[in-house]
Amino acid sequence: MSFDIVASVMTMKLRIRDLREDADLTQEQIAGMIHCDQSLYSKYERGERALPLDLAIQLADFYRVSLDYLVGRSNKKK
């Protein structure tokens, strides 16, 4: 993997966790919203599994942030 991809994965895992915590939601609540198991969602937050594009879109829409923000290509939420 290139450095940019690794950096993007690292940023995304931090951002999806931070956004969830800022919204006072549990991993189980978010997992239910995106129709996956809590243990799988936990792997997304830890960067152990790649977050599929369709789920990234759902999370960006839910948190009202851009995909660029979610993956670390921008620091602007909108």
Buried (B, 14 or more C-beta within 10 A) or exposed (E): EEEEEEEBBEBBBEBBBEBBEEEEBEBEEBBBBBEBEBEBBBBBBEBEEEBEEEBBEBBBEBBEBBBBBBBBBEEEBE
